[in-house]
Every structure is written in structure tokens, then in C-alpha cells.
């Protein structure tokens, strides 16, 4: 018989959450026409209002409804500067995902990917018993418990950053993924 080529991702809603690796940082890029940033159609999709980073390519290829919640320089946990009590640093400094952003993920998301860790190397890692967002693992615990409780049918994945993260951060992210039973891409 005839087998149809069915793409299971077609029409699905994907929420890609992260920092500049997900959002895009093309501050030094200039295309062949001398255009840069949001003016360059080579790197920026003005229709979707986002840079052409990995979520854009995957969503375009698979005809997915993409929601990109990525902010350059952001963290999962509260910033170390805030936790230390540095003058003038607010709780929302570095746009921590675990503060309020995670609650803005649409409840009808089919897929949620999370890629954080590149901007919080100086933050306290914490332990799997942490329940507040002053540590990296505590922040992940808050977010994952919320998603698994409120969006039980969403498929969640963690992308482990491979760039300049330490082995300690890598191991922490793997441990939190395994603790919650969330698949991860290392």
C-alpha cells in the first residue's frame, strides 16, 4: 500500500525558551548589502519578528507555530548580582525565566524547549531539594514543576549549552533533567 509521509510536528505549537543562543545575537554581522541586525533579511525574519536561529529553522522546516521566549543575557535563576544585594540591581535584572516569564508560556503548547545556563556561571548551583529561584537548580525545580503540573501533555526538553559552561553547570542541568524525567539534548 501507499504510505503517507506524515510530519508529526506539522502545525504543532512550539515554545522555545532561552537566552541569546535561542534569541540570536548578530551584533557584528553585516550582510552583502551592508545591512545589519533587524534590517538584514539574511538573518532576521520581519514577518515572524525574530532572528533566524535554531527555533526559526526548525519551525519553518516543519510548519510549526513558534513562540520564541528568548532574551539575550537572561538566566534561569535570579542573577547573582541581585542575590548578593548589589546596589541598584533589581530582582528582574537579567530577565530570569523563573521569576515570571515561565508563567507566560501558552498553556496549549505542544512542545517546550529550555536552554539556559550560559549567563549564570557565577550563580550558586544549589541542590535538587531547593525550592526557590536563588539557585540554578531551585529555579529549574520551580519551572519544571509548574510545567509538568499545569501542562501535563506538553513535551518538554532541555538543551544543555555546550559553549562556555563549566562541567559543574553541565552536571547540574543533567541532574535536574534526570530528576524530573525530562529528556535533554547534550
Secondary structure as GFF3:
##gff-version 3
##sequence-region A 1 186
A	DSSP	beta_strand	13	18	.	.	.	ID=ss1
A	DSSP	alpha_helix	20	23	.	.	.	ID=ss2
A	DSSP	three_ten_helix	37	39	.	.	.	ID=ss3
A	DSSP	beta_strand	44	45	.	.	.	ID=ss4
A	DSSP	beta_strand	50	51	.	.	.	ID=ss5
A	DSSP	alpha_helix	54	62	.	.	.	ID=ss6
A	DSSP	beta_strand	65	70	.	.	.	ID=ss7
A	DSSP	alpha_helix	80	84	.	.	.	ID=ss8
A	DSSP	three_ten_helix	101	104	.	.	.	ID=ss9
A	DSSP	beta_strand	111	115	.	.	.	ID=ss10
A	DSSP	alpha_helix	136	150	.	.	.	ID=ss11
A	DSSP	beta_strand	155	159	.	.	.	ID=ss12
A	DSSP	alpha_helix	167	180	.	.	.	ID=ss13
A	DSSP	beta_strand	183	185	.	.	.	ID=ss14
###
